């Protein structure tokens, strides 16, 4: 028996990020037969209307202390899905932005990159979280990271000397060591980087591999070359908010006042399709592996392409990539399988065949070893968010 509950959903409808979160809330509400919902913009002048509806709880985007105070006058359990504002006594669920940056660093490192850069305007609250975490993740690997934050001051205002804000970006890009792996903390910034690079004749991804964040599909496809990006689990944030609110409305305590949801995956597109080590044989081997990721690949096949001994190639791989050629092959096959699982309805045997695995059982074994989940669980999670 499900209790009848009126839930106010106080989330702006005009933001792409929040639209994804809102979808998650709506999907969770659909699983709760007792829930009835009211959607209202979270503004002060609309709160009397919400109060008259007499809600049992609310999921709200809180973005400033005055606005939060207005929303909290409702006097009901409330979950905050606004990541930048911490309100005492109000649980919060948001993106784990540090994990976004760490995923970017790990992705580039496994590609063989050892020269890194990051672009961040710091105009949005999460920009600094991401650029700080990316620089730190690279530092933990013993490398430096060039950081560009030259457009805006600490208050988020365009600097007076930036009449042409892209002039400073172009000057900075021209001085970067090449090849370089560049993480832009948001897709819109990554697109600007690609456009500035093109004006300078800098090749993407050959000279600078560019990775964005948020996977704003339209922006990623508009970029030339198409932009690789980190996909966030936005719907999971909405679902988690619903679960947390149910707990509070049941009169129970939450295990954690703050729930941070890690990103899902790197969605690979043309802007990062490169291998960038200082070793010619490793580069040649990785190009072969990536080009044939949809076919069965053995280390012996790779050796026929690079014409060195197995022992020497393994030494080179361990030195430059920190793994063996076999692990690199498995990574390429798993990456191919992830794309097919996310973007098609192909049955598992077909996914395995088109990802270079001998059969579905072998794919499941390698996939679970690399991803800590089965292919079926991964597809279910990705499809839920889509």
C-alpha positions as CSV (number, residue, x, y, z in Angstrom):
1,X,0.0,0.0,0.0
2,X,1.5,3.3,-1.1
3,X,0.8,6.4,1.0
4,X,-0.8,9.3,-0.9
5,X,1.7,12.1,-1.0
6,X,1.7,15.5,-2.7
7,X,5.2,16.4,-3.9
8,X,6.2,19.9,-5.1
9,X,8.8,19.8,-7.9
10,X,10.5,23.2,-7.8
11,X,13.0,23.0,-10.6
12,X,13.5,25.6,-13.4
13,X,12.5,24.1,-16.7
14,X,14.8,26.1,-19.0
15,X,18.2,24.6,-18.2
16,X,19.6,21.6,-20.0
17,X,21.3,20.1,-16.9
18,X,18.2,20.5,-14.8
19,X,16.0,19.1,-17.6
20,X,17.9,15.8,-17.2
21,X,17.5,15.9,-13.4
22,X,13.8,16.7,-13.8
23,X,13.4,13.6,-16.1
24,X,14.8,11.5,-13.3
25,X,12.4,12.9,-10.8
26,X,9.4,12.3,-13.1
27,X,10.6,8.7,-13.8
28,X,10.9,8.0,-10.0
29,X,7.5,9.6,-9.4
30,X,6.0,7.2,-12.0
31,X,7.1,4.3,-9.8
32,X,5.3,5.7,-6.8
33,X,1.5,5.2,-7.3
34,X,0.8,7.4,-4.2
35,X,2.6,10.4,-5.5
36,X,0.9,13.4,-7.0
37,X,3.1,16.2,-8.2
38,X,3.0,19.9,-8.9
39,X,5.7,21.5,-11.0
40,X,6.4,25.2,-10.2
41,X,9.3,27.5,-10.9
42,X,11.2,27.9,-7.5
43,X,10.5,31.6,-7.1
44,X,9.2,33.5,-4.1
45,X,6.0,34.9,-5.6
46,X,4.9,31.4,-6.5
47,X,5.3,29.9,-3.0
48,X,1.8,30.9,-1.8
49,X,0.4,28.8,-4.6
50,X,2.5,25.8,-3.6
51,X,1.6,26.3,0.1
52,X,-2.1,26.4,-0.7
53,X,-1.7,22.9,-2.3
54,X,-0.4,21.7,1.1
55,X,2.5,19.5,-0.1
56,X,4.0,16.7,2.0
57,X,7.5,17.3,0.5
58,X,9.5,19.1,-2.1
59,X,12.4,18.6,-4.5
60,X,13.9,22.0,-5.2
61,X,16.7,23.8,-7.0
62,X,18.1,26.1,-4.4
63,X,20.5,28.7,-5.8
64,X,20.7,31.6,-3.3
65,X,20.1,32.0,0.4
66,X,17.1,34.4,0.0
67,X,15.5,32.1,-2.6
68,X,16.1,29.1,-0.4
69,X,14.6,30.8,2.6
70,X,11.4,31.5,0.5
71,X,11.2,27.9,-0.6
72,X,11.8,26.5,2.9
73,X,8.9,28.6,4.3
74,X,6.8,25.6,3.0
75,X,7.9,23.8,6.2
76,X,8.0,20.4,4.6
77,X,10.9,17.9,4.0
78,X,12.9,19.3,1.0
79,X,15.7,17.9,-1.1
80,X,18.1,20.4,-2.7
81,X,19.3,19.5,-6.2
82,X,21.3,22.8,-6.5
83,X,24.9,21.8,-6.2
84,X,26.4,25.2,-5.3
85,X,24.3,26.1,-2.2
86,X,24.6,24.2,1.1
87,X,21.6,24.9,3.4
88,X,21.9,23.7,6.9
89,X,19.4,20.9,7.6
90,X,18.4,20.5,3.9
91,X,19.8,17.3,2.3
92,X,21.4,17.8,-1.1
93,X,22.1,15.6,-4.2
94,X,24.4,16.7,-7.0
95,X,27.1,15.7,-9.5
96,X,30.4,14.5,-8.1
97,X,32.4,17.1,-10.0
98,X,35.8,15.9,-8.8
99,X,35.0,12.5,-10.3
100,X,34.2,14.1,-13.6
101,X,37.8,15.6,-13.7
102,X,39.4,12.3,-12.5
103,X,37.6,10.4,-15.2
104,X,39.0,12.9,-17.8
105,X,42.5,12.5,-16.4
106,X,42.3,8.7,-16.4
107,X,41.0,8.6,-19.9
108,X,43.8,10.8,-21.3
109,X,46.5,8.9,-19.3
110,X,45.4,5.6,-20.7
111,X,45.6,7.0,-24.2
112,X,49.3,7.7,-23.6
113,X,49.2,11.4,-23.2
114,X,51.9,13.0,-20.9
115,X,51.3,16.7,-21.7
116,X,48.1,18.2,-20.3
117,X,46.1,21.4,-20.3
118,X,42.7,22.5,-18.9
119,X,40.4,25.4,-19.9
120,X,38.0,26.8,-17.3
121,X,36.2,30.2,-17.1
122,X,35.4,29.6,-13.4
123,X,32.2,31.6,-14.1
124,X,30.0,28.7,-12.9
125,X,30.4,27.3,-9.4
126,X,31.4,23.8,-10.6
127,X,34.1,25.0,-13.0
128,X,36.7,25.5,-10.3
129,X,35.9,22.1,-8.7
130,X,36.5,20.4,-12.0
131,X,39.7,22.3,-13.0
132,X,41.2,22.0,-9.5
133,X,40.5,18.2,-9.5
134,X,41.9,17.7,-13.0
135,X,45.2,19.5,-12.2
136,X,45.4,17.5,-9.0
137,X,44.8,14.2,-10.8
138,X,47.5,15.0,-13.3
139,X,49.9,16.0,-10.5
140,X,49.3,12.7,-8.7
141,X,50.7,11.1,-11.9
142,X,53.8,13.2,-11.7
143,X,53.0,15.6,-14.5
144,X,52.2,19.3,-14.8
145,X,49.0,20.7,-16.3
146,X,48.7,24.1,-18.1
147,X,45.6,25.9,-16.8
148,X,43.7,28.7,-18.6
149,X,41.2,30.8,-16.7
150,X,41.9,34.1,-18.4
151,X,38.4,35.2,-19.4
152,X,36.7,36.1,-16.2
153,X,37.6,37.6,-12.8
154,X,36.9,35.9,-9.4
155,X,33.3,37.4,-9.5
156,X,32.5,35.9,-12.9
157,X,32.8,39.2,-14.7
158,X,34.6,39.6,-18.1
159,X,38.0,41.1,-17.4
160,X,38.3,44.7,-18.6
161,X,41.3,43.8,-20.8
162,X,39.3,41.1,-22.5
163,X,37.6,43.0,-25.3
164,X,38.4,40.0,-27.4
165,X,38.3,37.2,-24.9
166,X,39.4,34.7,-27.6
167,X,42.6,36.5,-28.3
168,X,44.0,35.4,-24.9
169,X,42.8,31.9,-25.5
170,X,44.5,31.7,-29.0
171,X,47.7,33.1,-27.6
172,X,47.7,30.4,-24.8
173,X,46.8,27.6,-27.2
174,X,49.6,28.5,-29.6
175,X,52.2,28.1,-26.7
176,X,51.0,24.7,-25.5
177,X,53.4,21.8,-26.0
178,X,52.2,19.5,-28.8
179,X,50.7,16.9,-28.8
180,X,48.6,17.8,-25.8
181,X,45.5,16.5,-24.0
182,X,43.1,19.3,-23.1
183,X,40.2,19.0,-20.8
184,X,37.5,21.7,-21.0
185,X,35.3,21.8,-17.9
186,X,32.1,22.2,-19.9
187,X,31.1,21.4,-23.5
188,X,30.5,25.0,-24.5
189,X,34.0,25.9,-23.5
190,X,35.4,22.9,-25.4
191,X,33.6,24.0,-28.6
192,X,35.3,27.5,-28.2
193,X,38.7,25.8,-27.8
194,X,38.2,23.8,-31.0
195,X,37.2,26.9,-32.9
196,X,40.2,28.8,-31.6
197,X,42.5,26.0,-32.5
198,X,41.1,25.9,-36.1
199,X,41.8,29.6,-36.4
200,X,45.4,28.9,-35.5
201,X,45.8,25.9,-37.8
202,X,46.2,23.6,-34.8
203,X,44.9,20.2,-35.6
204,X,42.3,18.5,-33.4
205,X,42.9,15.8,-32.2
206,X,46.4,15.3,-33.8
207,X,48.0,18.3,-32.1
208,X,45.5,18.9,-29.2
209,X,43.0,16.2,-28.2
210,X,39.9,18.0,-26.7
211,X,37.5,16.4,-24.1
212,X,34.5,18.3,-22.8
213,X,32.1,17.5,-20.0
214,X,28.3,17.2,-19.7
215,X,27.8,15.5,-23.1
216,X,25.5,18.1,-24.5
217,X,24.7,16.1,-27.6
218,X,23.8,19.0,-29.9
219,X,26.9,21.0,-29.0
220,X,29.1,17.9,-29.3
221,X,27.8,17.1,-32.8
222,X,28.0,20.8,-33.9
223,X,31.7,20.9,-33.1
224,X,34.1,20.1,-36.0
225,X,35.5,17.6,-35.3
226,X,32.7,16.1,-33.2
227,X,33.4,16.6,-29.5
228,X,34.2,13.7,-27.1
229,X,32.6,14.4,-23.7
230,X,31.9,13.0,-20.2
231,X,28.3,11.9,-19.8
232,X,26.7,12.8,-16.4
233,X,24.1,10.6,-14.6
234,X,21.5,13.4,-14.5
235,X,18.5,11.2,-14.3
236,X,20.1,9.3,-11.4
237,X,20.3,12.6,-9.5
238,X,16.6,13.0,-9.9
239,X,15.9,9.4,-8.9
240,X,18.2,9.7,-5.8
241,X,16.3,12.9,-4.8
242,X,13.0,11.1,-5.0
243,X,14.3,8.2,-2.9
244,X,15.8,10.6,-0.3
245,X,12.5,12.6,-0.1
246,X,10.5,9.3,0.4
247,X,12.8,8.5,3.3
248,X,12.2,11.8,5.0
249,X,8.4,11.7,4.4
250,X,8.4,8.2,6.0
251,X,9.9,9.9,9.1
252,X,13.2,8.1,8.8
253,X,16.7,9.6,8.8
254,X,19.0,9.7,5.8
255,X,22.3,7.9,6.0
256,X,24.0,10.9,4.4
257,X,22.9,14.5,4.1
258,X,24.8,14.9,0.9
259,X,24.6,12.4,-2.0
260,X,27.1,13.0,-4.9
261,X,26.5,11.0,-8.1
262,X,29.6,10.1,-10.2
263,X,29.7,10.6,-14.0
264,X,28.8,7.7,-16.2
265,X,31.4,7.4,-19.0
266,X,33.4,9.1,-21.7
267,X,31.4,9.3,-24.9
268,X,34.2,9.1,-27.5
269,X,34.0,11.1,-30.7
270,X,36.5,12.4,-33.2
271,X,38.1,15.1,-31.0
272,X,40.0,12.6,-28.9
273,X,40.7,9.8,-31.5
274,X,44.5,9.9,-31.2
275,X,47.4,8.1,-29.5
276,X,50.1,10.3,-28.1
277,X,53.1,8.5,-26.7
278,X,56.8,9.3,-27.3
279,X,57.3,5.7,-28.6
280,X,56.8,5.1,-32.3
281,X,56.2,1.3,-31.8
282,X,53.7,1.8,-29.1
283,X,51.9,4.4,-31.2
284,X,51.8,2.1,-34.2
285,X,50.5,-0.8,-32.0
286,X,47.8,1.4,-30.5
287,X,46.7,2.7,-33.9
288,X,46.3,-0.9,-35.1
289,X,44.4,-1.9,-31.9
290,X,42.0,1.0,-32.3
291,X,41.5,0.5,-36.0
292,X,40.6,-3.2,-35.4
293,X,38.7,-3.0,-32.2
294,X,35.7,-4.6,-33.9
295,X,37.8,-7.7,-34.8
296,X,39.5,-10.4,-32.8
297,X,43.0,-9.1,-32.0
298,X,45.8,-11.1,-30.5
299,X,49.2,-9.8,-29.4
300,X,50.7,-11.8,-32.2
301,X,48.7,-9.8,-34.8
302,X,50.0,-6.6,-33.2
303,X,53.6,-7.9,-33.3
304,X,53.3,-8.5,-37.1
305,X,52.4,-4.8,-37.5
306,X,55.3,-3.3,-35.4
307,X,58.0,-5.9,-36.1
308,X,59.5,-6.0,-32.6
309,X,59.7,-8.9,-30.1
310,X,56.9,-9.6,-27.7
311,X,59.2,-9.0,-24.7
312,X,60.3,-5.6,-26.1
313,X,56.8,-4.5,-26.9
314,X,55.5,-5.4,-23.5
315,X,58.4,-3.4,-21.9
316,X,57.6,-0.4,-24.0
317,X,53.8,-0.6,-23.2
318,X,54.5,-0.9,-19.5
319,X,56.9,2.1,-19.6
320,X,54.6,4.4,-21.7
321,X,51.1,3.2,-20.9
322,X,51.5,1.3,-17.6
323,X,49.8,-1.8,-19.0
324,X,50.5,-4.8,-21.3
325,X,49.5,-5.0,-25.0
326,X,46.8,-7.5,-24.0
327,X,45.3,-5.1,-21.5
328,X,45.2,-2.4,-24.1
329,X,43.5,-4.8,-26.5
330,X,40.9,-5.6,-23.8
331,X,40.3,-1.9,-23.2
332,X,39.7,-1.3,-26.9
333,X,37.2,-4.2,-27.1
334,X,35.4,-3.1,-24.0
335,X,35.2,0.5,-25.2
336,X,33.6,-0.8,-28.5
337,X,31.2,-3.0,-26.5
338,X,30.2,0.0,-24.3
339,X,29.3,2.0,-27.4
340,X,27.2,-0.8,-28.9
341,X,25.5,-1.5,-25.6
342,X,24.6,2.1,-25.1
343,X,23.5,2.9,-28.7
344,X,22.0,-0.3,-30.1
345,X,19.6,-3.0,-29.1
346,X,21.8,-5.8,-30.5
347,X,21.7,-9.1,-28.5
348,X,24.8,-9.9,-26.4
349,X,26.3,-12.5,-28.9
350,X,26.2,-9.9,-31.7
351,X,27.7,-7.2,-29.4
352,X,30.5,-9.6,-28.5
353,X,31.1,-10.5,-32.2
354,X,31.2,-6.8,-33.3
355,X,33.5,-5.9,-30.4
356,X,36.1,-8.4,-31.3
357,X,35.4,-11.0,-28.6
358,X,35.3,-14.7,-29.3
359,X,31.9,-15.0,-27.7
360,X,29.4,-13.4,-25.2
361,X,30.9,-15.4,-22.3
362,X,34.4,-14.1,-23.0
363,X,33.0,-10.5,-23.4
364,X,31.2,-10.8,-20.1
365,X,34.3,-12.0,-18.3
366,X,36.5,-9.2,-19.6
367,X,33.9,-6.5,-19.3
368,X,33.2,-7.3,-15.7
369,X,36.9,-7.3,-14.9
370,X,37.4,-3.9,-16.5
371,X,34.1,-2.2,-15.6
372,X,33.2,-4.0,-12.3
373,X,29.7,-4.7,-13.7
374,X,28.2,-7.0,-16.3
375,X,27.4,-5.9,-19.9
376,X,23.7,-6.3,-19.1
377,X,23.9,-4.2,-15.9
378,X,25.8,-1.5,-17.9
379,X,23.3,-1.4,-20.7
380,X,20.4,-1.2,-18.2
381,X,22.1,1.7,-16.4
382,X,22.9,3.6,-19.6
383,X,19.5,3.1,-21.1
384,X,17.8,4.3,-17.9
385,X,19.6,7.6,-18.3
386,X,18.8,7.8,-21.9
